[in-house]
Amino acid sequence: MSARASRRGRGRSVAVGLAMAGVLLATGCDSVSGIPVDDPASAPADTDGGAAPTYIATAVAPDPTVPPVPADAPPVGDVPGVPEAAPALQRFAADLRAGDPAALQQTCWTIPPLTAQAMYTNPAAVLSALAQPGTAADGTLTWTDGVTTVTADQRRVASGYACGRVFPATVEPAYDAADARHTVRRYLARSVGRPLHADDEEGEYPLVCAASPATWDPQGTGAPVPAPLANNPGTLTGTIGFTDEQISSQELTPGYMSVAVPVTNASGVTQNRTFVLAEGDNGYCIGEISP
């Protein structure tokens, strides 16, 4: 895990609190997009309460082709060395300007839906930041106008469409507990055959921490080891469902998060499984799953 990730872990609650201030959020299943929602401004320990139905495998619609950049798309500043960045963010900017929250939830499915809803409440501020020249560092693209900062995962721009994450320019961008829970939700949705998006596969969107280099140390022992899940990918083989809205999370140490969720196996037995995640420059990865 990078030094930048460690700084993010220490600054998570401050950054998210400022970014999401004044937004009233709720938990539950989104009635428009059908994507489970999550609270982007959670406390260190948080539970998605409610009686949600268990996920069961269903067919997934094919991914639509990325459309051309609209001729009147908002301007996006170029990123030196990443020529594909501006067009990818212009497609996002055009959707943001159109003001359709449901459409943005569908296209920005890697972000917890209520987090996206909160980030995109002021499109003008986002577009103002995107119009400035961008920079690239540690796999993250950044645009800022000194008031608002927008970041995007550099790996995602190659797809032709990348969603921006929005923060006040006065704080360091960070991931939070909602992002950790959403990572687990995506992992389990894949496991039961119902990914949140047709493209959400491990090869394209990695959710499991890499075994090498050996940096796994959630207890802060100073003796990191390879992430256990990378060498035991079949830990949850036979999973047929999980109870989404009972997902809970708690920070372990800076840069590490614990997420618990009821998981149902092929015998119909449901038990809580605990996921341990590490925060990196581009979000959380799952390094360990335990009973």
N, C-alpha and C positions, 0 to 999 in steps of 0.2 A: 504494500500500500504506500502511496507517495506521501511526501510531506504536505502536499496540497490537500490530500484527503484527510490527513490528521487535523489540519487547520479547519477544514470543513466540519469535522466532527465536533470540535470545540465551539464553533460558532453557529451550529445548526439552529438552536432555539432562537437566538437573536435575529438571524437572517430571515427565518421564516416568519417570526412574529411581526417584523417590520413589513415584510413583503405582503402579508395577508391581512394586515390590520384593517378593521372595519368591514370585513366580509362575513356575513352570517352563513354558516354552512351546516348541512345536515347529513346524516348517514342513511344508507338504504340503497335500493336498486334503481338506477336511473330509468325513468319511464319513457324517455325518448330514444336513447341510444341502446339501452339494454346492457350497458357496461357497468359493472359494480362500481359504486362511488366510494370515496375515502376522504378522510378529513386531513387537509394539508397542514393544519395548525395544531397537531396533536401534542399532548403533554408527553414526558418521557415514557410513561406507561399509559396505554390507551387501548380500548376495546371497541370494535365495531359491533355494537349491540343489535339485537333483533333476531327474529326467527326467519332466517333466509333459507330458501330451498337449497338442497345439495346440488352441486354441479353434476350433470350426467352427460355422457358423450353425445354430441349431435353433429350433424354435417356443418361444414364451414363454407360460406360463400367465397368464390374466387376473388382475388385482389384485383381491383380495377386498374387499368393502365394510367400511369401518371400523365395528366394533360399537359399541353404546352403552357409555357408561361404566358399569362394574359397580356395582351398588348398594353393595357393600362394598369398593370400591376404596380404597386408601390415600389419606390426605389429601395434597393438594399445595397449597402456599401460593399465593395470588393474586399476579399480577404487575400492578401499576398500569398501566393503559392497554393491557393485552393480555389481555382477558377469556378468550380461547380457549386461553391457555397452560395453566391448571390442568387442564381436561378432557383436553387432549392428553397431558400428562404423567401424568395419572391412569391412562390406558389402559396406558401404558408401565409405570407402577408396579405395576399389577395383574399384568402379565405377569412382571415381575421377581420379585414375591412368590411367584408360582406356581412359580418355580424350574425352568423348562424352558430350558436353554441353547440347544438347537436352535431353539426357537421365537423366542428373542431374536435369534439370528443371522439368521433370516429377516426379522424385522420391522426390525431395526437394520442393514440391509444397506449403509448409507452408511458405517458404521464397520468397519474391518478386523476380521474375526471374532475373532481372538485378542486384539485390543485390547479388544473388548467383553467377551470371556470374562474377561479380567483385571480390567477395571473393575467387573464385576458379581459378583465373588466374595464380597462382603459386602453382601447386599441390605439388611440392617438399617441399615447406615451410610448407604446411598443414600436409603432411605425417610426416615430422620431428617432429612437435609438438605432433601429435597423438602417436608417438612411445614412448613418455615419460609417466611416471606414472601419472594417473589421480586423481582428487579429486572431492568430491561432497559437495555442500553447497547451501542451499536455493533452492533446486530443480534443480540446474544447475550443470552439469558435466564439468570439465575444464581440458585441457591438455595444457602444454606450454613447450617450449624449451628455454625460455628466449628471443626469438626473435619474435615468433609467438604464439598466443594463439588461441585455438579452444574450443568452448563451445557447449554443446548439452543439450536439455531439458531432464531431467531425466525421465519424464513421457513417452517419446517417445521410449526409448530403449526397453521397454517391447514388442513393436511391432516387434522387431527383426531388425529394420532398423532405424537409426537416422542420420540426416544430421548435419554436424558441421557448426557453424558460426565462421568466421575467423576475427581476429583483431590483430593489433600490440601488442606485449606484454607490451608496455609502456603505454597503455591506458586501461581504464576500459571498458569491453564489454557493449554495449548499443544498444537499439532499436531506430529507427528513424522514420521520417514522412512516408517514404515508407512502413515501417512495419505497421503503423497505417492505411494507405490507403488500404494495402493488407488485413488487418483484416476486414475492411468494405466491400471490394470486395468479400471476401469469404462469409461473412454474407449474402450479397444480392444475390450472386450466389446460395446459398442454398435456399433462399426465393423464387426464381423463378424456382427452380427445376433443376438447372444446377450447382451443386457443382464442384469446381475445381478438386476434386478427389472423387471417390466413397465412401471413408471412412470418408469424411469430414462432420461429424455429431456432433451436440452439445454435446452429451453424451461422445464422444471420444475426441473431440477437442473443448473444451469450448471457445466460443468467447464472451459470455455475462458475465459481472462482477457479482460475487455472491452478494446476498442481505446482507448476514451476513459473517463476521462482518461489521458493518456500518462504512465504511471508505470513502464514496464518498464525495469529497469536491473540485470540480474543480475550484471554485472561491477562494479557500484558506481562507475560513471564520473562520476556527478553530472549526466549529461545523459540523462534518461529519454526513451523513445520509446514509441509504441503497441506493444502486444504483437503480435508478428508473426503468430501463428496466427489471431488474430481476423480479419485481413484475407486469410488464405489457408486457409480451412477445409477445402479439398480436399486438403491435404498427403498424407494417407494413403488417398486414394480407391483402391479396388481391393484393400484389405487383406482377406485371407481367413482369417488366423489369427495367433496369437502364442503364444509359449511362456511360460506364466504363471510357473512356478516358477523361471525364470531371470531374473526381474526383479531388478535391482540398483539401489541408490540411493547418492547421495553429496551432502553439503551443499556448496553453492558459496560463497555469502556469506550473512550473516544474512538470513533470510527467503526464501531461494531454494534449491531442491533440484534435482539432476539425477537422472533416472531412465532407465536403459537397459533395453531388452527386445528379444529377437529377434522380428521381425515378418515374416510371410510375405505376399508379394503374389500377384496373380492368376496370375502366371507360375510360381508355385511356388518362387520364390526367397526365401530367408530371410536377413535381415541385421539387425544391431543398429541400432535407432533410438534416439536420445537425446531425451528430453523434458525441458524446463526448466520448473519450476513456481515460482510465487510463493505465499507464505503470506499469507492475509488473515484477517479476523476470524472467518470461517466455514469455514476450511479452505484447501486448496490449489486453485489454478487453473493450467491449462496455458497457457503463453504462447508456447512455441516448440517445434518438432520439427525435428531435424536428422539427417542420415545418421550 
